[in-house]
């Protein structure tokens, strides 16, 4: 099957009006080979994906196999795809296709079916907050006669215990896991009572055994966290490998938008299912725009791109801003760069009008360098009233927002968004402050 110019022209009229996709975007839209698309801010990666989906929906014959699977990390991203395409190509949202979040997909096709096979009770709730609350109740109510180690842990290890989870490896091993920190769960790794001296490891194993038993009790009751669904999914794949070929036959075209926001266990599941020559498996995103998972001990993006295509041409960023963004690229794949093509940029004023803080940010070396990139006096005057850098866990990020914001937080400051300045970076000195 090939995507033709007629359908691309139709998608242009639907998505970008009188404009046309350039060669960089046309190459991706027409490609049905597995690849990872790395796209700089403002490059229109989601629009290009929507164009591809439009074309595929017009070409693909009605069939119970070879469907289209479109996944994203958030409901908002899924809703945007539905908003743009539901009227123009309603069949995209009908069987055998699936458009939703990765959590929806894992729940519907792996976790819930396997749970129904493995457990006698139906699932009661899939909700991390409720699951955590019920798990803590189980810990508090668990009493073991003459068990001093457990008695101590119930009262002193509860903050750690709330993050207890289980991870299943590809080879079937069950690992105590802290999904919040994305690492193996440790029982009282530092502070332990003196009564533990000489038997620390024995007590840790004992407590881990109890926590695993309580966790299995939660599974039996049908109270699951979102991460528990990946435990069920991986177990299903391990014990019934045929599910992979079934899903590959059902979904021949698989697209993941905003891949940089997926965590390692999510990426692993999708790779096992669809990293195969029989599937067009395309992952789209930007490793330099990955979200920071609260509580995680790492800021690294878990996604390691392969068979890379790039969108380097930003339709949003002007030359001064693009040069800043390019300099702050944390991970750069071969051929990646930020090339400006924009005329208008939105700058979020992340300011609580703390003049001392503002003075500090703008007068240390990186602040002076950032401001120097805004060449015009009009623009530079505005920048003097904007804090354009936010410290987040020792990483400095250029604060740039596409949409209206009402509140922003970082690990050291709660910063109220007071205004959004629309700054015309080229051809005009008009400045609109709201």
N, C-alpha and C positions, 0 to 999 in steps of 0.2 A: 504493500500500500504506500502511495506517495501523496504528500500534501501538495496541492497545485496552486498556481497563482490566482485563480478565480476565487477560491475560498479565502486566500490570504487578503485579497482586495476587499472581500465582504467583511472580514474581521477588522480591517483597518477602518472602514466606515462605521462599524459598530463601536469600536473601542477608542479610536484616536481621530475620528472625524475626517477632515481633509488632509491630514498628515499621512506619511508613509513610513513603514519600517525601513531602517537602513540595513546594509549588508550584514552587520554584526548580529542584528536581531533576526533577519531572514534566515541566516544559517542555522540558528537554533530552532526557529519555528519549523523549518523543513526537516530537521534531523530527527530520525526515529531510531537512532543508535543509543545505547546506554552511555550516559556521560554525567558529569557534574558541572553545573553552570555556576560560576562565581561572578557575581554582579556587584558593581560598586553602588553606593547610595545614589538614588535618583535615576538609575539606568533603565527603569521600566521592566524589571524581570518578571513581575507578576502579570503585567499587561501582555508581555510576550508569551507567557505560559497560557494566559486566557485565549490568546489568538490561536495557539497550537490546539488547545482543547476544542475551540470552535470548529476548526478545520477537521479534526479527527471525528467529531460528532457528526459532521456532514458526510464523511467518507465511510465510516464504519457501518457495515450492514447489520440489520437486526439479527442477533444471535445470542444464544445462552452462554457462549464462551467469548474469549478475546475481548473482554470488557476493559474499561478505562477506570483506573484507580487514582484518585487525586486526594492527597493528604496534606495537612498543615498542622502546625503546633497548636494554634488557637482557633476558637470558634469565630472570632472576628475575621480572621483571614478566610475561613471557609464561607462565611456570610458574604464577604466581598465578591468571591467567585460566583456565588449563587445570584447575587444582585445583578452582576454584569451579564450573566449568560443564561439564566433560567428561562427567559422569554424567547431568546434567539435560538436556543438549542435545548429544549426541555428533555430530550432523550438522554442527554448527558447525566441527568439526575435520576434515571430510571434503570431498572435491572437490564443487563448485568453489571452496570457501572456503579461506582460508589464514590461519593464526594463527602469528606468529613475530616475530623481530627484523627491523628494517629491513635489516640486513646479510644475513640469510637470504633475504629477498625479492629484494634486488638481485642477490645471487649466483645464485639459482635461476632468475629470470625474465629477467635482462638480461646479467650479466657472463659466466656460464658458457656460455649459448647463443651469445653473440657470439664468445667465445674459440674455441669449436668451429668456427665459420665462418671465422674469421680466421687461426688458427694450426694448424699441422700436428700438433704434439705435444699430448697431453692435459695438463690442469692437474696439476701435481705436488703443490703445497701452496698453501693460502691462509692465511698466517700472517705477521703483520707482523714479529715478532721474528726468525723464520727468514729472511724475505726481506731484512731489514736486514743480518743477519749475512752472508748470501751476497753481497749487494751490496758490502759492505766488502771482502770477499775479492776480488771482481772488480776493485775499485779498486786494491788492493795489488798484484795480479798483473799489472796493465796496465802494460806497459813500451813506451815509444816512444823510439826512438833520437834523441838530440840534442834532445829536447823538454824544455828546462829549466823551462818554465812548469808542465807536467804533473808533472814530478819534484818541484818545490817543493810543488805542491798535494797530492800523494799523502802527503807527510809533515807538512804544516802545516794542511791543510783538511779532514782526515778527520772531525773532530767535526761540522763543518757538513755534510759530504757525506753522512753517515748519514741525514740528514733529507731528502735530495733525492727529489723526486717529480714527477709530471706531473699537471697539471689540464687538462681539456678544457672549453672554454667552450661555451655554447649555440650560438654561431656557428661552432664547429668549430676554433677556435684552440687550439694546444697551448701551455701556459704552464708553465715551470719552477716548481714549487710546494713549499712547506714546509708539510705538513699539520699538523705539530706546532704551529707558530706561526700557522697559518692566514694565510699571506701569501706573496707571490712569493719564490721561492728566489733568494738572492744569493750569488755566488761571491766569497769574500774581500772583503766589502764595506768593510772598514776596513784591516786590517794586510796589506800586500803588500810583497814585497821591493823593494829599490832597483832591481834589474834590470828591474822592470816599468815604471819611470818612462817616461812618454810613450807607453806601449802597454798601459795598464791595461785599457781596454775591449776591445781586441783579444784579450788573454789571457783575460779573463773569458768572452768568446764562445767561444773555443777550448775552454776547460775545460767549459763548458756543453754543447758539442757532444759531447765525449767522454762526459760523464755521461749524456746522452740515449742515446748508442749503447749504453752499458753497461746502462742501464735496459731498452732494447728487447731486449737479450740475455737479461735476466731474464724478460721476457715470453715470449720464444721457448722458454725452458727450462720455462716453466709454474710459476715460483716467484713468487707474487704476495703483496702486502700487502693488507690489507683496503681501504685507500684505492685501490689499483690497480683494484679491482673497480668503483669508481665511474668511473674513466677508461674502462674497457670499456663500462660502462652508458651513459655520456653519448655515447660514440662510436656505440654501437648506435642510440640515439635520433636522433642527428644524421644517420646514414647510412640509417636505415630508419625514418622517422617513422611509418610505418603501425603500428609496435609499440604506439604510444600508443592508437590506436583499438582494437587487439586487447585490450589490458589493461583498457581502460575497459568493453569489452563483458563481459569475464570478471568484473570486480569493479565492481559498481554501488555498493556501500556500503563506504567506506574510512574507517578510524578509526586515528588515531595517538595512542597514549597517551604521556605524559611527553615531549611535543614539545619542551619547553625544553632537553632534553639532546641534541637533534640538532645537528649542525654544518651550516654553510652549504651545502656541496656535497650533503649528504643532503636538506636542505629543497628545494634547487633541483630535484633529480631527481624528488621526489614531486610538486612543483608542476607540472612539465612533464607528468607522467603523468596526474594526477587533478584538477587545477584546471580543471574543465570542467563545463558545465551538465548533462551527461548523468550525472554522478556525484554521489552524496552524499559529500562529502569533509569530514570533521570532525577537527580537531586539538585535542587536550586536554592541558592542563598548566598551568604557572604560570611565567611568565618570571622571577619573583623566586626560584625554586628551582632555577635551572639549575646544572648541575655545572660545576666549574672544570676545564677541560682542561689537564692538566699540560704546561707548556712554552709554552702559548699566550700571546701578547702582549696579549690582550684578555680581559676578564672579562664582556664584553657577551654577552647571549643573541642568537643569530643569528635567532631567530624573531620576525617582526613580525606580530602578530595582525591579523586582519581579520574583519568580520562577527561581532563579539564577543558571546558570551553569558558570564555570570558566575555562579559559585558564591561568594557572599560570606559565607555563614553557616557558620562552623566548628563542627563537632560536638565538637572536641577542646579548643579553647582557651577558657579562662575570661576574664572581662572584663579583669583586670590583664595577663594575658599577651597577649591580643588587641590591647590598646592599644599594647604594645611592638612586636609584629609589624607592626601597621599603620604605626607610625611609621618602621619600617625598610624599608618597601616601596620598592624601588629604582626600579622602573618601574611606574607606575600608569596603567592604561587608564581611559577614561571609565566611570564607574559602579562602579569597583572599590573595595572596602573590606574590612576584616577585622572581621566581626561575631561576637561571642562567643556560644557556645551550649553550652560544655563544662563539665564538673564535675570532671574529673580530668586532670592533666597530668603527663607524665613528663619529668623534667629530668635530663640526663646530667651527671654530675660529671666534668668534664674537668680533673682536678686531679692533679698529682703532689705535692701538699702542699708546694709551694714558697710559704711564707708571705710572702716578700718580693714575689713576683710577684702573689700574691693581694691583698696590701695595695695594690699599685700599681694593679691593675685596678679594685678597688672604691672607690678614693678619688679617682680623676680624674673629671672632670665626667660623662662618659657612664656610668661605673660607678655613681656615686651616683644618677643618674637612673633607671637600670635597676632598682636595688634598691628605689627609692622606689615602683615600680609594684606591688611585692608588699606589700599593705596589712597583712596580719596579722603579729603578732610571731613566731608559730611559723614561718610561711613565711620571714620575713626572717632568722630565725636560721639556717635551713637554707641560704639563699642565701649567707650569710657564709662558708660552707664550700664553695661551688661557684664555679668560674670560669665565668661564663655568657657571656663574650665570648671569641672566638678571633680573633686577627689573621691574616688571610689576604691577603697582597699588598696591604696598606694598606686593605683593606675590613674592616669590623667586622660580624661576623655573630652573631645570637643563636643560641647553641648549644642546639638542641632536637632530641632523637632519639626516634623512635617505638619503637625496638626495642633489645634488649640490644646493647651494643657492647663490644669488647675492646680496640680500639686506635684512636686518631685521630692524624692528623698534619697539621701546617700547614707553611708554608714556613719558619718561623723556629724552631719548637719541635716536638719529638716529645712529645706529651702522652699519658700513659697513663690510660685510663679506669679509675678505681678503683671506682666505685659508681654505681648508678642510684637516685635518690631518687624515690619515688612520693609526691608532695605533694598532699594534698587541699586544693584552693584555696578551696573554699566549704563551709560547713556543718560542718566538723570540724577539730580541731587535731591529729588523729592523723598522725604522720609515720613512714613505714617506710623505714629505711635499710638497704641490703643491703651 
